[in-house]
Amino acid sequence: MLQNVGFPGLMMILVVVLIIFGPSKLPELGRAVGRTLHEFKSSAKELVSDSKDDAADSKPSQANS
């Protein structure tokens, strides 16, 4: 869906966001989005590393059986 949004579409979205939130709220909104993305990426990395650790832990116990 986002592949079909070109430069004019992005500009339109930016104008609408600017109208809704105003220029003074945009930096705060950008920081909030950045923090949210950072937390999401960190959580995803933790889940992947936990699942790898769990898989590594389960392999030796299966070999001992």
Short mmCIF file of the C-alpha atoms (twelve columns), coordinates in Angstrom:
data_MODEL
# 
_entry.id   MODEL 
# 
loop_
_atom_site.group_PDB 
_atom_site.id 
_atom_site.type_symbol 
_atom_site.label_atom_id 
_atom_site.label_alt_id 
_atom_site.label_comp_id 
_atom_site.label_asym_id 
_atom_site.label_seq_id 
_atom_site.Cartn_x 
_atom_site.Cartn_y 
_atom_site.Cartn_z 
_atom_site.pdbx_PDB_model_num 
ATOM 1  C CA . MET A 1  0.000  0.000   0.000  1 
ATOM 2  C CA . LEU A 2  2.771  2.447   0.871  1 
ATOM 3  C CA . GLN A 3  4.517  1.665   -2.389 1 
ATOM 4  C CA . ASN A 4  1.750  3.521   -4.220 1 
ATOM 5  C CA . VAL A 5  2.196  6.685   -2.129 1 
ATOM 6  C CA . GLY A 6  4.550  8.949   -4.014 1 
ATOM 7  C CA . PHE A 7  6.064  12.295  -3.188 1 
ATOM 8  C CA . PRO A 8  2.789  14.235  -3.700 1 
ATOM 9  C CA . GLY A 9  1.001  11.842  -1.331 1 
ATOM 10 C CA . LEU A 10 3.669  12.233  1.316  1 
ATOM 11 C CA . MET A 11 3.495  16.012  1.009  1 
ATOM 12 C CA . MET A 12 -0.281 15.885  1.429  1 
ATOM 13 C CA . ILE A 13 0.067  13.741  4.558  1 
ATOM 14 C CA . LEU A 14 2.660  16.157  5.959  1 
ATOM 15 C CA . VAL A 15 0.381  19.142  5.328  1 
ATOM 16 C CA . VAL A 16 -2.564 17.405  7.041  1 
ATOM 17 C CA . VAL A 17 -0.408 16.482  10.053 1 
ATOM 18 C CA . LEU A 18 0.892  20.051  10.209 1 
ATOM 19 C CA . ILE A 19 -2.656 21.407  10.170 1 
ATOM 20 C CA . ILE A 20 -3.889 18.973  12.820 1 
ATOM 21 C CA . PHE A 21 -1.010 19.215  15.292 1 
ATOM 22 C CA . GLY A 22 0.470  22.610  14.483 1 
ATOM 23 C CA . PRO A 23 4.148  23.440  14.036 1 
ATOM 24 C CA . SER A 24 4.871  23.621  17.772 1 
ATOM 25 C CA . LYS A 25 3.778  20.012  18.415 1 
ATOM 26 C CA . LEU A 26 5.670  18.399  15.514 1 
ATOM 27 C CA . PRO A 27 9.053  18.024  17.307 1 
ATOM 28 C CA . GLU A 28 7.321  16.453  20.309 1 
ATOM 29 C CA . LEU A 29 5.378  14.122  18.043 1 
ATOM 30 C CA . GLY A 30 8.556  13.148  16.190 1 
ATOM 31 C CA . ARG A 31 10.346 12.337  19.445 1 
ATOM 32 C CA . ALA A 32 7.423  10.207  20.617 1 
ATOM 33 C CA . VAL A 33 7.384  8.265   17.350 1 
ATOM 34 C CA . GLY A 34 11.164 7.811   17.514 1 
ATOM 35 C CA . ARG A 35 11.018 6.517   21.091 1 
ATOM 36 C CA . THR A 36 8.214  4.130   20.185 1 
ATOM 37 C CA . LEU A 37 10.140 2.719   17.225 1 
ATOM 38 C CA . HIS A 38 13.283 2.340   19.338 1 
ATOM 39 C CA . GLU A 39 11.377 0.465   22.055 1 
ATOM 40 C CA . PHE A 40 9.717  -1.753  19.455 1 
ATOM 41 C CA . LYS A 41 13.055 -2.649  17.856 1 
ATOM 42 C CA . SER A 42 14.614 -3.360  21.257 1 
ATOM 43 C CA . SER A 43 11.722 -5.608  22.230 1 
ATOM 44 C CA . ALA A 44 11.888 -7.455  18.930 1 
ATOM 45 C CA . LYS A 45 15.634 -8.045  19.354 1 
ATOM 46 C CA . GLU A 46 15.077 -9.344  22.896 1 
ATOM 47 C CA . LEU A 47 12.385 -11.735 21.691 1 
ATOM 48 C CA . VAL A 48 14.629 -13.059 18.933 1 
ATOM 49 C CA . SER A 49 17.580 -13.515 21.275 1 
ATOM 50 C CA . ASP A 50 15.345 -15.174 23.899 1 
ATOM 51 C CA . SER A 51 13.945 -17.595 21.357 1 
ATOM 52 C CA . LYS A 52 17.481 -18.435 20.150 1 
ATOM 53 C CA . ASP A 53 18.595 -18.983 23.753 1 
ATOM 54 C CA . ASP A 54 15.583 -21.205 24.421 1 
ATOM 55 C CA . ALA A 55 16.299 -23.224 21.289 1 
ATOM 56 C CA . ALA A 56 19.961 -23.618 22.271 1 
ATOM 57 C CA . ASP A 57 18.970 -24.653 25.806 1 
ATOM 58 C CA . SER A 58 16.498 -27.261 24.583 1 
ATOM 59 C CA . LYS A 59 18.933 -28.990 22.188 1 
ATOM 60 C CA . PRO A 60 21.317 -30.396 24.864 1 
ATOM 61 C CA . SER A 61 18.422 -31.690 26.982 1 
ATOM 62 C CA . GLN A 62 17.064 -33.561 23.970 1 
ATOM 63 C CA . ALA A 63 20.505 -35.096 23.336 1 
ATOM 64 C CA . ASN A 64 20.682 -36.390 26.908 1 
ATOM 65 C CA . SER A 65 17.331 -38.181 26.605 1 
# 
